[in-house]
Amino acid sequence: MNRKNLIAPGILILLLVASIAWGYEQLNVKQNYEVALDNHYQMLFHDVKTHVENVQVGLSKALVATTKDKNIMLFSQIMNDANSAQDKLGQMPVSHNDIASTEKFLTQAADYSYYLIQRHLNGEDITPEQRKQLTDLQKDASAFNGELSILHENMANPDYVYGVAYINEMKKGEKANLEENAFHTSLIDFESNVSKGPELLYDGPFADQMLKGKPKGLSGENVSVDKAANIALDFFGKGKVEDIESFEQGEGTDELRIPTNTFHAYMDNGKKDLASYIAVSKKGGKVIWMTNPRPLGKKKLSNDEAQKAALKFLEEKGFKNMEPNYSLNYDGYTLFNMASKEGNVTIYPDLVKIKVALDTGEIIGMDASLYYLAHHKREIPAPKISIDDARKVLKNKFKLSSERLTIIPKGKEEILAYEFKGKYGDGEFIIYINAQDGKEEQILQIIKSENGTLTF
Amino acid sequence: MKKKVFKILVLTLVVLNMFYFSYPQKTVETANRFNIFAPRSLYWGSSGQDVKTVQDKLLRWKYYDGSVDGIYGARTYRAVRRFQQKNGLNADGVVGPSTAQAMGINTTSSSSAGSTQGVNRNADEYLLARTIHGEARGEPYIGKVAVAAVVLNRVKSPSFPNTPAGVVYQPLAFTAVADGQINLTPNKDAINAARDALNGWDPTNGCLYYWNPATATSKWIWSRKVTLKIGKHWFGI
């Protein structure tokens, strides 16, 4: 054998060694990542357990406590822990259907605590029903905590499928192997128990009653699909639409907050791919929203002209006494927020949003869903305190620029409040003072951006 | 003859190995991805002083022929892409840190100051636009708004995380997040749809789920109440 014959195999062997070395390195890197990720999941799990323990203990204490001050302290701690537990549970590698009710339980426990804090601050006591609900919550928290303890013990078992391993198995679709020894199976017991429990009755943003409330502004007979299509055609104007086509519907449609018939409307311009979309409520046959995503040309209208176009449009569509509030400028269009007005009172819950194209002044979007959820015949009471008395609540150095009487939403209710707009330091604010009892109801900060004004 | 075969074999292996070892290129790509977390990227629909600066520069360099109006529209987009192509940058029409650097401008300084500095909805808007682009690229416009509306309905629901990012990045929730498609640069339609959804338009009237019957693997999803079909997606509660 001469030397020449050794070169090729030599190179091959070198390459092989290099490949193996590289592969090993990759394996190491992968394992490091997996360990890091698993450690993070472990931390989340332990945190959830700690937070749920705190919720459980906090609720037990709240049932014993007798003074409002102590309860407020306890409920704020419960709210904090329940929120953290919910936040961290949502980051764990478990599919949503295994933890939906558990997350809801934690969100509502926090929301309910906040509601009770507000009640206490208003000087109201816990009612017997609320005491019963608290006892139920405490029992649920303790059951959940028990499940988490069992899980914690299981996690010491090396065969237990959790974290990265669980995600990998899910990807392979081998769910069958997971039923016995996996993190998610253990959660399901609590999940199914807590979902059987009664609804928590209270007033807060995450309460079931709040999410399911029926629209107050829709009444009358249900309209058929054909009738709805005609209403949609009338809305766009005679002869504007070439063809209208309903979206396919499922049987769950009627369980939505505002059941609608929804349509593609092909405009009479020969462009099939540029449809407008419109939804007509089944009950009463009102147009709930419309959008026309056409390309926009060069800006020709001023903001004032655009606003006039929006107001004229609302008048034509039967929205009476609407008043522009704030607006946002985008590339080619302006979005106006219009609230209704009764006498000198601005009614914020009756909100309609209008998009005006700045090239032709055409209305390219409308959203009246909030309007129809809130609008009803209101008996506006006379304010019990004068605007001068309400103004005294404001901070000394608050530089007032405008004031008026408004109705603002508060949970399920609406309240009559004085609105004070002005500056404090270098920030601009809107402050709402209850016109019946002088309470500071809400503070909004005004954020001026290049696009317009936002409130937070 | 035998020798020739052997030589070819070795050569192929060497070439193959070169591909194998070319993985560092991927790291460059990943680094680029983090552009999306830059303090302020300018894209289609952006507006303000920063956009004016960009337009002014591009006008002087003859990439741009529109007016310096501070609104990032079609002309600005095309001009930025031409600039990026000429300068060997990723021609995505987004003025991120590398493009801004190549133009010699600083977009990190926000024009708003004082106690409201940095408070805006741009981050949520861009996150939603990326979600739409990853999840519903081929869908009709209304299907895009609907996907973003589902994300926002989940934020309001007690059974889901309570922030847009919490919902979007919830493990096992969106396939476009799991496979990284969410990091693609969204187009103008996606950004407009995200904006409509944030401004309140909800074509689903409150749905929390959507799925594509052709690709959905979860049986559980069929236990949802079906409400509406938009494009390829069924929506449900």
Chai-1 contact restraints between the chains, C-beta under 6 A:
chainA,res_idxA,chainB,res_idxB,connection_type,confidence,min_distance_angstrom,max_distance_angstrom,comment,restraint_id
A,A8,B,F6,contact,1.0,0.0,6.0,A-B,restraint_1
A,A8,B,V10,contact,1.0,0.0,6.0,A-B,restraint_2
A,I11,B,V10,contact,1.0,0.0,6.0,A-B,restraint_3
A,L15,B,L13,contact,1.0,0.0,6.0,A-B,restraint_4
A,L15,B,N17,contact,1.0,0.0,6.0,A-B,restraint_5
A,G90,B,P161,contact,1.0,0.0,6.0,A-B,restraint_6
A,G90,B,G166,contact,1.0,0.0,6.0,A-B,restraint_7
A,G90,B,Q170,contact,1.0,0.0,6.0,A-B,restraint_8
A,P93,B,P171,contact,1.0,0.0,6.0,A-B,restraint_9
A,S95,B,L172,contact,1.0,0.0,6.0,A-B,restraint_10
A,N97,B,W220,contact,1.0,0.0,6.0,A-B,restraint_11
A,A100,B,S159,contact,1.0,0.0,6.0,A-B,restraint_12
A,E103,B,S159,contact,1.0,0.0,6.0,A-B,restraint_13
A,K104,B,P158,contact,1.0,0.0,6.0,A-B,restraint_14
A,K104,B,S159,contact,1.0,0.0,6.0,A-B,restraint_15
A,T107,B,P158,contact,1.0,0.0,6.0,A-B,restraint_16
A,Q108,B,P158,contact,1.0,0.0,6.0,A-B,restraint_17
A,F206,B,P158,contact,1.0,0.0,6.0,A-B,restraint_18
A,F247,B,L228,contact,1.0,0.0,6.0,A-B,restraint_19
A,E248,B,K229,contact,1.0,0.0,6.0,A-B,restraint_20
A,Q249,B,L228,contact,1.0,0.0,6.0,A-B,restraint_21
A,G250,B,V226,contact,1.0,0.0,6.0,A-B,restraint_22
A,G250,B,T227,contact,1.0,0.0,6.0,A-B,restraint_23
A,G252,B,K225,contact,1.0,0.0,6.0,A-B,restraint_24
A,G252,B,V226,contact,1.0,0.0,6.0,A-B,restraint_25
A,G252,B,T227,contact,1.0,0.0,6.0,A-B,restraint_26
A,G252,B,I237,contact,1.0,0.0,6.0,A-B,restraint_27
A,T253,B,T227,contact,1.0,0.0,6.0,A-B,restraint_28
A,E255,B,K225,contact,1.0,0.0,6.0,A-B,restraint_29
A,L256,B,N205,contact,1.0,0.0,6.0,A-B,restraint_30
A,L256,B,G206,contact,1.0,0.0,6.0,A-B,restraint_31
A,R257,B,G206,contact,1.0,0.0,6.0,A-B,restraint_32
A,I258,B,N205,contact,1.0,0.0,6.0,A-B,restraint_33
A,Y277,B,I142,contact,1.0,0.0,6.0,A-B,restraint_34
A,W289,B,W201,contact,1.0,0.0,6.0,A-B,restraint_35
A,P293,B,Y141,contact,1.0,0.0,6.0,A-B,restraint_36
A,D331,B,G45,contact,1.0,0.0,6.0,A-B,restraint_37
A,D331,B,I71,contact,1.0,0.0,6.0,A-B,restraint_38
A,D331,B,G73,contact,1.0,0.0,6.0,A-B,restraint_39
A,L335,B,N199,contact,1.0,0.0,6.0,A-B,restraint_40
A,K353,B,G200,contact,1.0,0.0,6.0,A-B,restraint_41
A,D367,B,G200,contact,1.0,0.0,6.0,A-B,restraint_42
A,D367,B,W201,contact,1.0,0.0,6.0,A-B,restraint_43
A,D426,B,G114,contact,1.0,0.0,6.0,A-B,restraint_44
A,D426,B,S115,contact,1.0,0.0,6.0,A-B,restraint_45
A,G427,B,S115,contact,1.0,0.0,6.0,A-B,restraint_46
A,I447,B,T116,contact,1.0,0.0,6.0,A-B,restraint_47
A,I447,B,V119,contact,1.0,0.0,6.0,A-B,restraint_48
A,S449,B,N120,contact,1.0,0.0,6.0,A-B,restraint_49
A,E450,B,S47,contact,1.0,0.0,6.0,A-B,restraint_50
A,E450,B,G48,contact,1.0,0.0,6.0,A-B,restraint_51
